[in-house]
Amino acid sequence: MRILLCCESYFPCGGGVARVNQEIAERLVQRGHEVTVATAKMNERHSPELNGVNIEQFAVSGNRVRGMQGETGRYQAFVSSGIFDAILIYAAQQWTFDALWPALPGIKARKIHVPCGYSGFYDSSYKEYFRQMPDILRRFDHLVFNASNYRDINFTRRCGLTNFSVIANGASESEFERCPIPDFRDKWGIAEDEFIFLTVGSPPLLKGHREVALAYAQLRHPSSSLLILDGKYDPVVNPLLQTVPIKMKRLLIRMAKTILKRPVFSARGFGKAMENLRSQTGKRFLITDLPRAEIISAFFSSNLFVFASHVEYSPLVLFESAAAGLPFLSVPVGNAEEIVRWTKGGEICPASKNNTGYTLVSPSVLAQEMTRLATDPELLSQLGRQGRDSWKKNYSWERIVTQYEKIIAGKVLVQ
């Protein structure tokens, strides 16, 4: 089949959505399909092909709410050209989906859409956007969701639509079959008996790193421990690093205050947590932005993954933690509770949500849960074993792409 994947983010070894898109595209090529990706133009991308996937770039940005700029007409014409058997559009609220609204009736190819959570669903500026959404969704042959009980799939049910499937996210067997750097602890000067708490995510502002650091500072753990905070850090939350332009600082602070309705991301708060940790015997921390092989090795080498993100859809890091046999503790963000049921590889820490749907955890509650798990080695071993077994059986990308392939070909309809 000639398949077109429309996605805003597509680049080698990217994070989150970009990694999902790459897994789907390259594995479909390996199965004999001709795959083209329509995506945003990147100056550093110099080839129209990557690992067998054709890449068509468009200088477009924005969405229907913020406004779209650039080559929207060329993009619409390319998708409507008729040379594709099936079109998969990944994620709403971004231009590769939004720009096609007027063109959808004329597209003859089989149309599949993965909404990816509707992060703006509670934002008043998106009210008109979601008022029009039912008519747009009816233009698609099939919809795919990564969670069975979330705002996007529940909205679709209320619209009376039934042409959808639930396909979980996962982790790559090529990455997680074994630890790529077995001596990770030696390389970073970490003792074998040092208990490692790991959290991963960018931007750290929204991924809960401050809450994890504050919880770690309150942790009651008898043995020596290390907290690894991995992400693309910025001095606005980490004053230990070099300065950035003042406009960027103001933008990030304003974004955090707008989303969470309180100034929880001040550099002072994060800095105080770090200074507090420096004074505590037996506790260390590392702030990193590790290359992919090293972050995978960190999953394999750590003792507990802690996830306090404020906003998610279906977080890949929880599947990756399970794949590495690393037990995880997550706040109820996105479909984390469902991932716990699916993988049996972790537990949920209680947390509340604000009126815009963002998850807010108390550091003291998180500290209690971290302490409870860290002092129960038998439970950690059980969770780690169950998570890895579940990943091998159901959540490798080889299995997941098989499900996408069937839906693209129109061979299956699973609700």
Secondary structure, 3 states (H helix, E strand, C coil): CEEEEECCCCCCCCCCHHHHHHHHHHHHHHCCCEEEEEEECCCCCCCCEECCEEEEEECEEEECCCEEEECHHHHHHHHCCCCCCEEEEECCCCHHHHCCHHHHHHCCCEEEEECCCCCCCCCHHHHHHHHHHHHHHCCCCEEEECCCCCHHHHHHHHCCCCCEEECCCCECHHHHCCCCCCCHHHHCCCCCCCEEEEEECCCCCCCCHHHHHHHHHHCCCCCCEEEEEECCCCCCCCCCCCCCCHHHHHHHHHHHHHHHCCCCCCHHHHHHHHHHHHCCCCEEEEEECCCHHHHHHHHHHCCEEEECCCCCCCCHHHHHHHHCCCCEEECCCCCHHHHHHHHCCEEECCCEECCCCCEECCHHHHHHHHHHHHCCHHHHHHHHHHHHHHHHHHCEHHHHHHHHHHHHCCCCCCC
